[in-house]
Amino acid sequence: MCWNGYLCFLMTIGDKIIDRRIKWIISFLILVLCLMLGAGLMQGVLYLNGIKITDQHNLISLLDDAENRWVIRMAFGFSHIAGFILSSLLIGKLWGMLGFQQWKQWVKNFHISPLSLWLMLLVLCYPIAGLLGYLAGQIHLPNWLSEVEDSSYKALEGLISMENIGQLMGNLFVIAIIPAIGEEMFFRGVVQNLLQKKYTQPGLVIFLSAFIFAAFHLQFVGFFPKLIIGLVLAASFFYTRNLLYPILIHLLNNGFQVVLAYLRPEQVSARQEVAEMTPSQVAIVLLTVPLIGLLFQYIIKNYKHGGSIKNEA
């Protein structure tokens, strides 16, 4: 029994700190185990279909065969489900997040109008993302990093190559739907939720969430466009408090890229050489900056938690 009130208070705080540290350790172990399970599932699917990937160059050559693409896409899908969706559910359960009642509330409070505005904001951010990607591409990288970048883009090129409507549907499922659900559950539903518990500054939470999201993809040139997209996804979750918004924004963004690759396959290349920025392109970027600011302010002023303030009044 604790006779001193101050001592009891300190012991209670100490227990909470220890409990929080244990949760962080368990969360990290869950993530590592789920990523390992995902890698194992991917290798298992490939092995059962007689495919053995030894390195990135081997993966690129295997993707040249249309029959292999189906199996590799399926393997990546299983890997993503285990690595992101399963880990998010388990870590969410540990921290009391992503429960059934929460999903039910998100569906109930979802509205199309704010989604369309967040999508418009994302589209306005495309020129800035493109400019940052272009500037990053002008930086001379060490040979080893440049080779990793090239291999990554070539692998993506092979994975996204499509010859018929069936492959388009497969890519929409593997590249758009599964990553949108899994990555948003993890980066927004888990990581950003934990950041919001630790930090009170909206800008810091949104930036850290976007930075972690972009860094996790392990790309240099692609880091900056993903950071811009991540900022929109993080902001949409922070201000709507509804995970369905970033999931659908992510899904539609990836889905658009897949459909565009299907309709314009000639534009799909491992790493296209980007021409010098023209004055008109720079002007577009400069024009979008104030528009982004105005639209963002309009969204957070006129919508609360993803719903119209007028409708809530």
C-alpha positions as MATLAB code, in Angstrom:
seq = 'MCWNGYLCFLMTIGDKIIDRRIKWIISFLILVLCLMLGAGLMQGVLYLNGIKITDQHNLISLLDDAENRWVIRMAFGFSHIAGFILSSLLIGKLWGMLGFQQWKQWVKNFHISPLSLWLMLLVLCYPIAGLLGYLAGQIHLPNWLSEVEDSSYKALEGLISMENIGQLMGNLFVIAIIPAIGEEMFFRGVVQNLLQKKYTQPGLVIFLSAFIFAAFHLQFVGFFPKLIIGLVLAASFFYTRNLLYPILIHLLNNGFQVVLAYLRPEQVSARQEVAEMTPSQVAIVLLTVPLIGLLFQYIIKNYKHGGSIKNEA';
ca = [
       0.000    0.000    0.000;
       1.278    3.445   -0.896;
       0.958    5.910    2.016;
       2.518    8.880    0.296;
       0.304   10.410   -2.404;
       3.256   11.929   -4.251;
       5.068    8.565   -4.262;
       1.930    6.835   -5.586;
       1.725    9.395   -8.392;
       5.367    8.796   -9.369;
       4.886    5.021   -9.321;
       1.794    5.321  -11.533;
       3.684    7.494  -14.049;
       6.594    5.041  -13.966;
       4.288    2.101  -14.691;
       2.799    3.966  -17.641;
       6.240    4.754  -19.062;
       7.346    1.123  -18.722;
       4.070   -0.061  -20.233;
       4.497    2.339  -23.166;
       8.084    1.184  -23.752;
       7.000   -2.441  -23.736;
       4.305   -1.635  -26.284;
       6.863    0.073  -28.530;
       9.150   -2.974  -28.350;
       6.285   -5.374  -29.060;
       5.101   -3.164  -31.932;
       8.565   -3.207  -33.491;
       8.773   -6.993  -33.132;
       5.319   -7.403  -34.710;
       6.359   -5.236  -37.661;
       9.613   -7.157  -38.189;
       7.874  -10.537  -37.921;
       5.101   -9.496  -40.321;
       7.621   -8.163  -42.835;
       9.542  -11.446  -42.551;
       6.281  -13.372  -42.991;
       5.496  -11.259  -46.050;
       8.934  -11.954  -47.516;
       8.487  -15.649  -46.775;
       5.072  -15.739  -48.443;
       6.469  -13.984  -51.493;
       9.340  -16.439  -51.782;
       6.955  -19.347  -51.196;
       4.582  -18.273  -53.965;
       7.502  -17.798  -56.341;
       9.086  -21.131  -55.380;
       5.849  -23.056  -55.886;
       5.679  -21.603  -59.386;
       9.276  -22.442  -60.206;
      10.558  -18.864  -59.958;
      13.731  -18.009  -58.078;
      14.752  -14.385  -57.617;
      18.405  -13.925  -56.676;
      18.815  -10.157  -57.173;
      17.215   -7.101  -58.777;
      18.681   -7.871  -62.210;
      17.235  -11.372  -62.037;
      13.839   -9.900  -61.101;
      13.975   -7.512  -64.065;
      14.749  -10.335  -66.510;
      11.949  -12.490  -65.063;
       9.463   -9.648  -65.501;
      10.202   -9.663  -69.238;
       8.085  -12.822  -69.410;
       4.359  -11.975  -69.251;
       3.565  -15.296  -67.500;
       6.009  -14.523  -64.707;
       4.437  -11.115  -64.120;
       1.187  -12.646  -62.886;
       2.988  -14.788  -60.316;
       5.286  -11.968  -59.195;
       2.344   -9.567  -58.832;
       0.498  -12.158  -56.727;
       3.626  -12.703  -54.616;
       3.990   -8.968  -54.005;
       0.310   -8.795  -53.059;
       0.673  -11.508  -50.398;
       3.816   -9.802  -49.118;
       2.009   -6.465  -48.788;
      -0.982   -7.987  -47.009;
       1.224   -9.638  -44.395;
       3.725   -6.792  -44.070;
       1.294   -3.890  -43.807;
      -2.311   -4.989  -43.290;
      -1.627   -7.785  -40.791;
       0.989   -5.782  -38.883;
      -1.357   -2.771  -38.722;
      -4.194   -4.853  -37.313;
      -1.960   -6.454  -34.680;
      -0.204   -3.242  -33.657;
      -3.525   -1.404  -33.759;
      -5.013   -3.996  -31.416;
      -2.097   -3.492  -29.032;
      -2.600    0.293  -28.918;
      -6.400    0.257  -29.142;
      -6.587    1.506  -32.752;
      -8.225    0.306  -36.002;
     -11.001   -1.515  -34.156;
     -14.288   -2.546  -35.760;
     -16.258    0.238  -34.076;
     -13.792    2.802  -35.397;
     -14.137    1.529  -38.969;
     -17.905    1.597  -38.556;
     -17.742    5.227  -37.419;
     -15.479    6.164  -40.341;
     -17.957    4.716  -42.832;
     -20.837    6.507  -41.126;
     -19.064    9.892  -41.185;
     -17.685    9.652  -44.727;
     -18.765   12.276  -47.293;
     -17.964   12.599  -50.998;
     -17.634   16.415  -51.057;
     -14.510   16.689  -48.882;
     -12.969   13.721  -50.696;
     -13.317   15.560  -54.018;
     -11.651   18.624  -52.497;
      -8.736   16.617  -51.085;
      -8.304   14.996  -54.499;
      -8.298   18.429  -56.119;
      -5.605   19.475  -53.642;
      -3.543   16.422  -54.595;
      -3.837   17.235  -58.307;
      -2.688   20.802  -57.628;
       0.367   19.341  -55.887;
       1.397   17.253  -58.925;
       3.418   20.066  -60.601;
       5.411   20.672  -57.405;
       5.994   16.938  -56.980;
       7.163   16.747  -60.593;
       9.522   19.707  -60.134;
      11.073   18.221  -56.989;
      11.469   14.874  -58.728;
      13.137   16.611  -61.660;
      15.544   18.541  -59.393;
      16.394   15.377  -57.460;
      17.095   13.631  -60.764;
      19.718   16.268  -61.590;
      21.792   15.368  -58.535;
      24.763   13.180  -59.367;
      24.473   10.021  -57.264;
      27.229    7.556  -56.390;
      27.383    4.678  -58.883;
      26.044    2.096  -56.450;
      23.039    4.273  -55.512;
      22.382    5.135  -59.146;
      22.364    1.409  -60.014;
      19.916    0.696  -57.189;
      17.634    3.482  -58.440;
      17.785    2.220  -62.029;
      17.073   -1.362  -60.969;
      14.127   -0.240  -58.863;
      12.575    1.722  -61.736;
      13.175   -1.093  -64.215;
      11.516   -3.581  -61.877;
       8.520   -1.247  -61.527;
       8.395   -0.863  -65.304;
       8.227   -4.622  -65.744;
       5.657   -5.021  -62.981;
       3.343   -2.357  -64.386;
       3.577   -3.538  -68.014;
       0.150   -4.729  -69.208;
      -1.042   -6.391  -72.390;
      -4.773   -6.871  -71.810;
      -7.690   -5.830  -69.603;
      -7.140   -8.800  -67.302;
      -3.639   -7.620  -66.457;
      -5.009   -4.126  -65.910;
      -7.474   -5.486  -63.339;
      -4.678   -7.444  -61.675;
      -2.454   -4.386  -61.452;
      -5.279   -2.243  -60.081;
      -5.715   -4.792  -57.298;
      -2.011   -5.294  -56.530;
      -0.662   -1.772  -57.144;
      -3.672    0.392  -56.239;
      -6.096   -1.348  -53.878;
      -3.821   -3.432  -51.628;
      -1.121   -0.743  -51.111;
      -3.747    1.959  -50.531;
      -5.383   -0.054  -47.766;
      -2.218   -1.532  -46.267;
       0.033    1.525  -46.374;
      -2.638    3.905  -45.092;
      -3.565    1.531  -42.276;
       0.101    1.452  -41.270;
       1.417    4.955  -41.978;
      -1.727    6.865  -41.048;
      -3.803    4.479  -38.930;
      -0.868    3.383  -36.767;
       2.207    5.603  -37.224;
       0.401    8.938  -37.511;
      -1.981    8.049  -34.710;
       1.009    7.424  -32.445;
       2.628   10.668  -33.595;
      -0.567   12.561  -32.780;
      -0.487   11.120  -29.254;
       3.090   12.370  -28.794;
       3.065   15.752  -30.573;
       0.452   18.498  -30.557;
       1.738   20.596  -33.488;
      -0.267   19.713  -36.643;
       2.547   20.709  -39.017;
       5.094   18.500  -37.245;
       2.782   15.484  -37.148;
       1.858   15.815  -40.826;
       5.471   16.297  -41.945;
       6.805   13.371  -39.888;
       4.038   11.089  -41.157;
       4.777   12.059  -44.774;
       8.557   11.813  -44.278;
       8.356    8.297  -42.817;
       5.997    7.269  -45.624;
       8.362    8.570  -48.325;
      11.520    7.216  -46.676;
      10.024    3.731  -46.295;
       9.913    3.363  -50.093;
      13.735    3.470  -50.218;
      14.018    5.728  -53.267;
      16.051    8.904  -53.714;
      14.525   10.552  -56.783;
      11.077    9.204  -55.899;
      11.383   10.356  -52.292;
      10.394   13.968  -52.950;
       7.244   13.313  -55.043;
       6.176   10.722  -52.460;
       6.807   13.267  -49.705;
       4.426   15.739  -51.383;
       1.769   13.066  -51.867;
       2.361   11.923  -48.287;
       1.726   15.445  -47.001;
      -1.730   15.445  -48.627;
      -2.509   11.970  -47.277;
      -1.317   12.880  -43.775;
      -3.222   16.182  -43.762;
      -6.419   14.503  -44.958;
      -6.259   12.039  -42.071;
      -5.295   14.658  -39.490;
      -8.128   17.047  -40.318;
     -10.873   14.520  -41.122;
      -9.950   12.001  -38.408;
     -11.200    9.433  -40.895;
      -8.895    6.811  -42.431;
     -11.193    6.299  -45.421;
     -10.099    9.626  -46.925;
      -6.361    8.866  -47.248;
      -7.149    5.296  -48.321;
      -9.363    6.467  -51.196;
      -7.002    9.304  -52.166;
      -4.095    6.846  -52.239;
      -6.155    4.303  -54.185;
      -7.297    6.803  -56.815;
      -3.784    8.241  -57.188;
      -2.210    4.806  -57.742;
      -5.144    3.665  -59.870;
      -4.756    6.691  -62.130;
      -1.070    5.860  -62.647;
      -1.909    2.235  -63.506;
      -4.662    3.165  -65.983;
      -2.398    5.778  -67.568;
       0.335    3.146  -67.975;
      -2.199    0.843  -69.645;
      -3.500    3.511  -72.014;
      -0.088    5.034  -72.778;
       2.406    2.141  -72.500;
       4.949    4.018  -74.603;
       5.387    6.469  -71.716;
       6.287    3.718  -69.276;
      10.058    3.604  -69.051;
      12.540    2.644  -66.439;
      13.702    6.178  -65.923;
      12.685    8.703  -68.518;
      15.075   11.510  -69.304;
      13.337   14.680  -68.226;
      13.912   17.725  -70.409;
      14.839   21.072  -68.964;
      11.985   22.840  -67.215;
      10.340   25.324  -69.555;
       9.202   28.793  -68.400;
       5.572   27.715  -68.773;
       6.121   24.703  -66.516;
       7.803   26.864  -63.889;
       4.903   29.333  -64.162;
       2.421   26.515  -63.534;
       4.317   25.482  -60.422;
       4.396   29.051  -59.127;
       0.684   29.461  -59.855;
      -0.305   26.289  -58.008;
       1.416   27.305  -54.749;
      -1.118   30.026  -53.736;
      -3.976   27.878  -55.079;
      -2.857   25.015  -52.839;
      -2.787   27.340  -49.855;
      -6.226   28.780  -50.589;
      -7.838   25.389  -51.191;
      -6.258   23.889  -48.086;
      -7.520   26.735  -45.921;
     -10.980   26.409  -47.465;
     -11.121   22.671  -46.701;
     -10.096   22.925  -43.059;
     -12.317   25.967  -42.527;
     -15.513   24.635  -44.109;
     -15.272   20.968  -43.176;
     -14.931   19.438  -39.773;
     -13.825   15.838  -39.318;
     -14.603   15.182  -42.987;
     -18.136   16.570  -42.876;
     -19.621   19.931  -43.798;
     -19.763   22.353  -40.884;
     -23.049   23.691  -42.294;
     -24.582   20.220  -42.162;
     -23.401   19.759  -38.571;
     -24.833   23.085  -37.418;
];
